[in-house]
Amino acid sequence: MKASCGYIECNETEKLMRIRYKKWARPELEASPFYVDNPESKRGKWKESFKNPSLPLYLELGCGKGNFITEMASRHQEINFLAIDLVDAMLGLAKRNVEQIYKEKNIETDNIYLTRFDIERINLILSEEDQIERIYINFCNPWPRGKHHKKRLTHTKQLAKYKEFLKPGGEIYFKTDDDNLFYESLEYFKQEGFKLIKTTEDLHNEVDFWENIETEHEKMFSEQGIKIKAGIFFIGDSPE
């Protein structure tokens, strides 16, 4: 039996994760100093967009409501972060989340940007010059039907695109609740020349696997007794 929501028999989960249109999101995003409305204009120039362009640049694909990226970026002021999603409502919530957490910690939003874009076309907004050092892929849609596998964020089609802007030695941190997506992704990474650093089939029972920040999906799946699978991969001769 598949130990996952799987996006097939998960009506209750889908209801929980579905987000309604929020008319305030677009105006608030456009007024935000850490939201980029035209990311194509930043292609090859993301690092210089930050207050401190010399810092490493990390990327989250599909940031959702921003719980993960907000906590990670606010903890690590020595790193710049870029988070991408396709839904204004999600990004609006992420923007508010960033504002709240950064205010509570009394720090400036100098090391984070949010932007809206279709990740399938990510090479239109990122290039080799951007030198991304790490990508986070957290609980992406598993697209269970075979004809949709190419839409997976870990599919070889996507990994080939990431290689164009990942710095040599750059890493991908990946976690999911979905068994099929996890095991098939291990093959995707191998096929595209990524090397494995480590994996786990039960992240929450793995001591010091990485600095884990639970996402909203992760908490929900864990409460259902679903084990979280995770892996770290790199491209090049040695990891950063």
Secondary structure as GFF3:
##gff-version 3
##sequence-region A 1 240
A	DSSP	alpha_helix	11	17	.	.	.	ID=ss1
A	DSSP	alpha_helix	25	31	.	.	.	ID=ss2
A	DSSP	beta_strand	35	36	.	.	.	ID=ss3
A	DSSP	three_ten_helix	39	42	.	.	.	ID=ss4
A	DSSP	alpha_helix	46	49	.	.	.	ID=ss5
A	DSSP	beta_strand	57	61	.	.	.	ID=ss6
A	DSSP	alpha_helix	67	75	.	.	.	ID=ss7
A	DSSP	beta_strand	80	85	.	.	.	ID=ss8
A	DSSP	alpha_helix	88	104	.	.	.	ID=ss9
A	DSSP	beta_strand	112	116	.	.	.	ID=ss10
A	DSSP	three_ten_helix	119	124	.	.	.	ID=ss11
A	DSSP	three_ten_helix	128	130	.	.	.	ID=ss12
A	DSSP	beta_strand	132	138	.	.	.	ID=ss13
A	DSSP	three_ten_helix	146	151	.	.	.	ID=ss14
A	DSSP	alpha_helix	156	163	.	.	.	ID=ss15
A	DSSP	beta_strand	166	176	.	.	.	ID=ss16
A	DSSP	alpha_helix	179	191	.	.	.	ID=ss17
A	DSSP	beta_strand	195	200	.	.	.	ID=ss18
A	DSSP	three_ten_helix	203	205	.	.	.	ID=ss19
A	DSSP	alpha_helix	216	223	.	.	.	ID=ss20
A	DSSP	beta_strand	229	234	.	.	.	ID=ss21
###
